[in-house]
Amino acid sequence: MISRNSSNKSDVFRSFGLVVFFSFLGLITYSVARVKSEKQPSKVSNDFNNTSEFLSEGIVENLKNVLKEGGIENIEIKQIYPLAKDNETERFSVSIADKDSAGDGSEKIHVGIKKSSSGDAQISEVNLSKNLSSRANFSNRENIFNVKVNHHDDALFVADYFVSALRDLNYETAVSYCMPDQGLVEKIAGLCIMIEGGKFIVSQENPIEILESLENSSILRIHLNSTNNQKTFNFTIQLSSEYQGQNSLWNINKIYLEEAFSSYFSLEDTKFPFVPVRTDLNTGDCLVVYFDFKSSELSQRSKNQLQILADVLNIIQKSSLKIYGHADEIGSQDFNMNLSIERAFSVKNFLISKGIETSKIDVHGKGESQEWLPNRLASGTDNPIGRSYNRRVEIYLD
């Protein structure tokens, strides 16, 4: 427990550094990810449904003709957004789907655009995903349209699908693009929780920044914007490739979140704390949900996080839960004990409503006895930020 007289606001930031390890959600996310044996394409988002905003009608028509030459016909373009750029080429992600398809799935292609000698924009290359490559029948890599066609998933493809999965909160699919045994699922879970409810889209101005591009490794910085609260954040991924037959298979082997937290997170700008996991050397990692002052009612964000937990628990079907309710120091000890129990039961009842068995849930109230951050600053004055972290429920997965 952190002493009430230990420090002032700096305690909050030091303690925040301890809780960015998303071990708990990472562990349960990994359990779900193992269930999936194949990568599934993400759902088509409507964030960029005005295709002419990014590529002219002439470019789009030329792209369809290039694909038609390779036997990819009867398609409609669902989505276009900028992907990356260098000194000569600007790359766009284009999602296409069969016109006659009943589902909402799509395939991605990457289109490189260069300026001609006359200054006009023209297609210089088209990168096909593996699935599209299996359908295509290009006799030459250079076709009658003088467009280079590549038949492999490169590092940008993996980054594009990965970001789409994150944006759709499809953390199982996001995990499938990462190398196993690299401890990445915790960070993926953290990204999903940050993105949850934020309606994030890839930045139009600077979507994916290529920091390093080598034959067998790449480092990319992903820039995201939230249309919901006008926030932005970025994070960096490192990818490596290994050959499988004639093709190289790219996977993410490192994710760096330091930039994401520093650019996105602010202690003062939310009613409820945003840190979803607490790491404690004595008790281990736990999921944390937060409550308003003197309230045991779940916020919508807490419900969203608990829904993720319930979905995972309903899949793995083997874990029990210990739920501990807590309160800040405002009010009598008896009042805070009862309030902490009510908060714990609010979480329990929500999970039961989502299919979790009552017998698997053990509930405890701790009142104000176990503060996470100081309720008061070293000067003795009130610490509203610290109290907001103490109005919580901790969930331990056995």
C-alpha positions as CSV (number, residue, x, y, z in Angstrom):
1,M,0.0,0.0,0.0
2,I,1.2,3.5,-0.8
3,S,1.5,5.7,2.2
4,R,-0.7,8.8,2.3
5,N,2.3,10.9,3.2
6,S,4.6,9.3,0.6
7,S,4.6,12.0,-2.0
8,N,2.5,14.4,-4.1
9,K,1.3,14.2,-7.7
10,S,4.6,12.6,-8.8
11,D,3.3,9.4,-7.0
12,V,0.6,9.2,-9.6
13,F,3.0,9.1,-12.5
14,R,5.5,6.7,-10.8
15,S,2.6,4.4,-10.0
16,F,1.2,4.7,-13.5
17,G,4.5,3.3,-14.8
18,L,3.8,0.2,-12.8
19,V,0.5,-0.5,-14.4
20,V,1.2,-0.3,-18.1
21,F,2.1,-3.9,-18.1
22,F,-1.0,-5.5,-19.5
23,S,-0.2,-9.0,-18.3
24,F,-3.7,-10.0,-17.2
25,L,-5.6,-9.1,-20.3
26,G,-2.6,-10.3,-22.4
27,L,-2.8,-13.8,-20.7
28,I,-6.5,-14.2,-21.4
29,T,-6.1,-12.7,-24.9
30,Y,-3.5,-15.3,-25.7
31,S,-5.9,-18.1,-24.7
32,V,-8.4,-16.8,-27.2
33,A,-5.8,-16.3,-29.9
34,R,-4.7,-19.9,-29.7
35,V,-8.2,-21.0,-30.6
36,K,-7.9,-19.4,-34.1
37,S,-5.8,-21.4,-36.5
38,E,-5.9,-19.0,-39.4
39,K,-5.8,-15.3,-39.9
40,Q,-9.2,-13.8,-40.7
41,P,-9.5,-10.5,-42.6
42,S,-10.9,-7.7,-40.6
43,K,-14.3,-6.3,-41.2
44,V,-14.5,-3.4,-43.7
45,S,-14.7,-0.1,-41.9
46,N,-16.6,2.9,-43.2
47,D,-14.1,5.4,-41.9
48,F,-13.0,6.2,-45.5
49,N,-15.9,5.3,-47.7
50,N,-15.4,8.3,-50.0
51,T,-12.9,6.8,-52.3
52,S,-12.6,9.8,-54.6
53,E,-11.2,11.8,-51.6
54,F,-7.9,9.9,-51.9
55,L,-7.7,8.5,-55.5
56,S,-9.2,10.1,-58.6
57,E,-11.8,8.3,-60.6
58,G,-9.2,7.8,-63.4
59,I,-6.7,6.1,-61.0
60,V,-9.5,3.9,-59.6
61,E,-10.6,2.9,-63.1
62,N,-7.0,2.1,-64.1
63,L,-6.6,0.0,-61.0
64,K,-9.7,-2.0,-61.9
65,N,-8.3,-2.5,-65.4
66,V,-5.0,-3.8,-64.0
67,L,-6.8,-6.2,-61.8
68,K,-9.1,-7.3,-64.6
69,E,-6.1,-8.2,-66.7
70,G,-5.0,-10.6,-64.0
71,G,-8.4,-12.2,-63.8
72,I,-9.7,-10.3,-60.7
73,E,-13.0,-9.0,-61.9
74,N,-16.5,-8.2,-60.7
75,I,-15.2,-6.3,-57.7
76,E,-16.2,-3.1,-55.9
77,I,-13.9,-0.9,-54.0
78,K,-15.1,-0.6,-50.4
79,Q,-12.4,1.6,-48.8
80,I,-9.3,3.6,-49.6
81,Y,-7.0,5.3,-47.2
82,P,-3.4,6.6,-47.3
83,L,-0.8,4.2,-46.0
84,A,2.7,5.5,-46.3
85,K,4.9,7.7,-48.4
86,D,8.5,8.3,-49.3
87,N,10.3,10.7,-51.6
88,E,8.8,9.2,-54.8
89,T,5.9,7.0,-54.0
90,E,2.7,7.4,-52.0
91,R,1.1,4.2,-51.0
92,F,-2.6,3.6,-50.5
93,S,-4.5,0.7,-48.9
94,V,-7.5,-0.3,-51.0
95,S,-10.1,-2.8,-49.8
96,I,-12.0,-4.7,-52.5
97,A,-14.8,-7.2,-52.3
98,D,-16.7,-9.4,-54.8
99,K,-19.9,-7.7,-55.9
100,D,-21.8,-10.9,-55.5
101,S,-20.4,-11.8,-52.1
102,A,-23.0,-12.0,-49.3
103,G,-20.5,-11.4,-46.5
104,D,-18.8,-8.3,-45.3
105,G,-15.3,-9.6,-45.7
106,S,-12.8,-7.9,-48.0
107,E,-9.2,-8.2,-49.3
108,K,-6.6,-5.5,-49.2
109,I,-4.3,-4.4,-52.0
110,H,-1.6,-1.8,-51.8
111,V,-1.3,0.7,-54.6
112,G,1.8,2.8,-55.3
113,I,1.3,6.2,-56.9
114,K,4.1,8.2,-58.5
115,K,4.2,11.4,-60.5
116,S,4.9,11.0,-64.2
117,S,7.4,13.2,-66.1
118,S,4.4,15.4,-67.0
119,G,3.4,15.7,-63.3
120,D,0.4,13.5,-63.5
121,A,-0.3,10.9,-60.8
122,Q,-0.1,7.3,-62.1
123,I,-0.1,3.8,-60.7
124,S,3.5,2.5,-60.4
125,E,2.9,-0.8,-58.6
126,V,0.2,-3.0,-57.1
127,N,0.9,-5.3,-54.2
128,L,-1.6,-8.2,-53.9
129,S,-2.3,-10.1,-50.7
130,K,-1.6,-13.8,-50.7
131,N,-5.3,-14.6,-51.1
132,L,-5.7,-12.4,-54.1
133,S,-2.4,-13.7,-55.5
134,S,-3.9,-17.2,-55.5
135,R,-6.8,-15.9,-57.7
136,A,-4.7,-13.8,-60.0
137,N,-3.3,-14.9,-63.3
138,F,-0.8,-12.2,-64.4
139,S,1.5,-13.6,-67.1
140,N,4.1,-11.0,-66.5
141,R,5.1,-8.8,-63.5
142,E,5.0,-5.9,-65.9
143,N,1.7,-5.8,-67.7
144,I,0.2,-3.8,-70.6
145,F,-0.4,-0.9,-68.2
146,N,3.3,-0.8,-67.2
147,V,2.3,-1.5,-63.6
148,K,4.5,-3.7,-61.5
149,V,2.4,-6.4,-59.7
150,N,3.8,-8.0,-56.6
151,H,2.4,-11.2,-55.1
152,H,3.3,-11.3,-51.5
153,D,2.4,-9.8,-48.1
154,D,5.2,-7.4,-47.2
155,A,5.7,-5.6,-43.9
156,L,3.2,-2.9,-44.8
157,F,0.6,-5.5,-45.4
158,V,1.0,-7.0,-42.0
159,A,1.0,-3.5,-40.4
160,D,-2.2,-2.6,-42.3
161,Y,-4.1,-5.8,-41.3
162,F,-2.8,-5.4,-37.7
163,V,-4.0,-1.9,-37.4
164,S,-7.4,-2.8,-38.9
165,A,-7.7,-5.6,-36.3
166,L,-6.9,-3.2,-33.5
167,R,-9.3,-0.6,-34.8
168,D,-12.1,-3.2,-34.8
169,L,-11.0,-4.3,-31.3
170,N,-10.4,-7.8,-32.8
171,Y,-7.4,-8.6,-30.6
172,E,-7.5,-12.3,-31.4
173,T,-6.8,-11.5,-35.1
174,A,-4.2,-8.9,-34.1
175,V,-2.3,-11.5,-32.1
176,S,-2.1,-13.8,-35.2
177,Y,0.1,-11.3,-37.0
178,C,2.7,-11.4,-34.2
179,M,5.5,-13.8,-33.5
180,P,4.7,-16.3,-30.7
181,D,6.5,-16.2,-27.4
182,Q,7.4,-12.6,-27.7
183,G,5.2,-11.3,-24.9
184,L,3.3,-9.1,-27.3
185,V,-0.3,-10.1,-26.4
186,E,-0.2,-7.9,-23.3
187,K,0.6,-4.9,-25.3
188,I,-2.0,-5.7,-27.9
189,A,-4.6,-5.9,-25.2
190,G,-3.5,-2.5,-23.9
191,L,-3.8,-1.0,-27.4
192,C,-7.3,-2.5,-27.8
193,I,-8.4,-1.0,-24.5
194,M,-7.0,2.4,-25.4
195,I,-8.8,2.3,-28.8
196,E,-12.0,1.0,-27.3
197,G,-14.8,3.5,-27.8
198,G,-12.4,6.0,-29.4
199,K,-13.4,5.5,-33.1
200,F,-9.8,5.6,-34.2
201,I,-8.7,5.9,-37.8
202,V,-5.3,5.9,-39.5
203,S,-4.0,9.4,-39.7
204,Q,-4.5,10.8,-43.2
205,E,-1.5,13.1,-43.0
206,N,1.1,10.7,-41.7
207,P,-0.5,7.2,-41.5
208,I,2.4,4.7,-41.3
209,E,5.9,6.1,-41.0
210,I,8.7,3.9,-42.3
211,L,11.5,4.3,-39.9
212,E,13.6,1.5,-41.3
213,S,13.2,-0.8,-44.2
214,L,15.6,-3.7,-44.8
215,E,15.3,-7.0,-46.6
216,N,14.4,-9.0,-43.5
217,S,13.3,-6.3,-41.0
218,S,11.3,-3.2,-40.8
219,I,10.4,-0.6,-38.2
220,L,7.2,1.3,-38.6
221,R,5.5,4.0,-36.6
222,I,1.7,3.9,-36.7
223,H,-0.2,7.2,-36.3
224,L,-3.9,7.1,-35.3
225,N,-6.5,9.8,-34.8
226,S,-9.7,9.6,-32.8
227,T,-12.8,11.1,-34.4
228,N,-14.5,10.7,-31.0
229,N,-12.4,12.9,-28.8
230,Q,-9.9,14.5,-31.2
231,K,-7.0,12.7,-29.6
232,T,-4.0,11.3,-31.5
233,F,-1.5,8.7,-30.5
234,N,1.3,6.7,-32.2
235,F,3.2,3.5,-31.4
236,T,6.0,1.7,-33.1
237,I,6.3,-1.9,-34.3
238,Q,9.2,-3.9,-35.4
239,L,8.8,-6.7,-38.0
240,S,11.0,-9.5,-39.3
241,S,10.6,-11.9,-42.1
242,E,11.5,-15.5,-42.7
243,Y,11.2,-17.5,-45.9
244,Q,8.6,-20.2,-46.3
245,G,9.3,-21.8,-49.7
246,Q,9.6,-19.0,-52.2
247,N,7.8,-16.4,-50.1
248,S,8.8,-14.4,-47.1
249,L,6.5,-14.4,-44.1
250,W,6.4,-11.1,-42.1
251,N,5.5,-11.0,-38.4
252,I,5.6,-8.4,-35.7
253,N,8.2,-9.2,-33.1
254,K,8.2,-6.0,-31.0
255,I,5.7,-3.3,-30.0
256,Y,6.7,-0.1,-28.3
257,L,4.0,1.6,-26.4
258,E,5.9,4.4,-24.6
259,E,4.9,6.9,-27.3
260,A,1.3,5.8,-27.2
261,F,0.9,6.5,-23.5
262,S,2.9,9.8,-23.5
263,S,0.9,11.1,-26.5
264,Y,-2.6,9.8,-25.5
265,F,-2.9,9.5,-21.8
266,S,-3.6,12.4,-19.4
267,L,-4.4,12.0,-15.8
268,E,-6.7,15.0,-15.6
269,D,-8.8,14.8,-18.8
270,T,-11.1,11.9,-17.9
271,K,-13.7,11.4,-15.3
272,F,-12.5,7.9,-14.6
273,P,-8.9,6.6,-14.6
274,F,-7.9,5.0,-17.8
275,V,-5.4,2.4,-16.5
276,P,-7.1,-1.0,-17.0
277,V,-4.6,-3.3,-15.3
278,R,-2.8,-3.1,-12.0
279,T,0.5,-4.8,-11.4
280,D,1.4,-5.7,-7.8
281,L,4.6,-7.6,-6.8
282,N,2.7,-9.3,-4.0
283,T,-0.7,-10.1,-5.4
284,G,0.0,-10.3,-9.1
285,D,-1.8,-8.7,-12.0
286,C,-5.5,-7.8,-12.0
287,L,-8.1,-6.2,-14.2
288,V,-9.4,-2.9,-12.7
289,V,-12.6,-1.1,-13.3
290,Y,-13.4,2.3,-11.8
291,F,-16.5,4.0,-10.2
292,D,-17.8,7.5,-9.7
293,F,-17.8,9.2,-6.3
294,K,-20.1,7.3,-3.8
295,S,-21.4,5.2,-6.7
296,S,-21.5,1.5,-7.4
297,E,-22.9,1.9,-10.9
298,L,-20.8,0.6,-13.8
299,S,-19.7,3.2,-16.4
300,Q,-20.1,2.3,-20.0
301,R,-16.4,1.9,-20.4
302,S,-16.3,-0.5,-17.5
303,K,-19.1,-2.5,-19.1
304,N,-17.1,-2.7,-22.3
305,Q,-14.0,-4.0,-20.6
306,L,-16.1,-6.5,-18.6
307,Q,-17.7,-7.6,-21.8
308,I,-14.3,-8.5,-23.2
309,L,-13.5,-10.4,-20.0
310,A,-16.8,-12.3,-20.2
311,D,-16.3,-13.2,-23.8
312,V,-12.8,-14.7,-23.0
313,L,-14.0,-16.5,-19.9
314,N,-16.9,-18.1,-21.8
315,I,-14.4,-19.5,-24.3
316,I,-11.7,-20.9,-22.0
317,Q,-14.3,-22.3,-19.5
318,K,-11.9,-23.1,-16.7
319,S,-11.1,-20.0,-14.6
320,S,-12.5,-18.7,-11.4
321,L,-12.6,-15.1,-10.4
322,K,-11.8,-13.2,-7.2
323,I,-13.4,-9.8,-7.1
324,Y,-12.3,-7.2,-4.5
325,G,-14.2,-3.9,-4.1
326,H,-12.5,-0.7,-2.8
327,A,-13.4,2.8,-1.9
328,D,-11.6,6.1,-1.2
329,E,-11.4,7.6,2.3
330,I,-14.4,10.0,2.0
331,G,-17.1,8.8,4.4
332,S,-17.2,6.6,7.4
333,Q,-15.4,3.2,7.4
334,D,-18.7,1.4,7.6
335,F,-20.1,3.3,4.7
336,N,-17.0,2.7,2.5
337,M,-17.0,-1.0,3.4
338,N,-20.6,-1.4,2.3
339,L,-19.9,0.7,-0.8
340,S,-16.9,-1.5,-1.7
341,I,-19.1,-4.6,-1.4
342,E,-21.8,-3.1,-3.6
343,R,-19.2,-2.2,-6.3
344,A,-17.9,-5.8,-6.2
345,F,-21.4,-7.2,-6.6
346,S,-22.1,-4.8,-9.5
347,V,-19.2,-6.4,-11.3
348,K,-20.3,-9.9,-10.3
349,N,-23.8,-9.4,-11.4
350,F,-22.7,-8.0,-14.8
351,L,-20.5,-11.0,-15.4
352,I,-23.3,-13.4,-14.4
353,S,-25.6,-11.6,-16.9
354,K,-23.0,-12.4,-19.6
355,G,-23.0,-16.1,-18.9
356,I,-20.3,-16.5,-16.2
357,E,-21.3,-19.1,-13.6
358,T,-22.1,-17.8,-10.1
359,S,-20.0,-20.5,-8.5
360,K,-16.9,-19.3,-10.2
361,I,-17.0,-15.8,-8.7
362,D,-15.8,-15.0,-5.2
363,V,-16.6,-11.5,-3.9
364,H,-14.9,-9.4,-1.1
365,G,-15.1,-5.9,0.1
366,K,-12.0,-4.0,1.3
367,G,-13.5,-0.6,2.1
368,E,-10.9,2.1,2.2
369,S,-8.2,-0.1,3.7
370,Q,-6.1,-0.7,0.6
371,E,-5.5,2.5,-1.3
372,W,-3.7,2.3,-4.6
373,L,-2.6,5.9,-4.9
374,P,-2.6,8.4,-2.0
375,N,-5.9,9.8,-1.0
376,R,-4.0,12.8,0.2
377,L,-0.9,14.6,-0.9
378,A,2.2,14.9,1.3
379,S,1.0,18.3,2.4
380,G,-2.1,16.7,3.8
381,T,-4.4,18.3,1.2
382,D,-6.9,16.3,-0.8
383,N,-5.7,14.3,-3.9
384,P,-8.7,13.9,-6.2
385,I,-6.7,12.0,-8.8
386,G,-5.5,9.5,-6.2
387,R,-9.0,9.0,-4.8
388,S,-10.3,8.3,-8.4
389,Y,-7.9,5.4,-8.6
390,N,-9.1,4.1,-5.2
391,R,-12.7,3.9,-6.2
392,R,-12.2,0.6,-8.0
393,V,-12.8,-3.1,-8.2
394,E,-10.0,-5.5,-8.8
395,I,-10.6,-8.8,-10.6
396,Y,-8.1,-11.6,-10.2
397,L,-8.3,-14.6,-12.6
398,D,-7.2,-17.9,-11.0
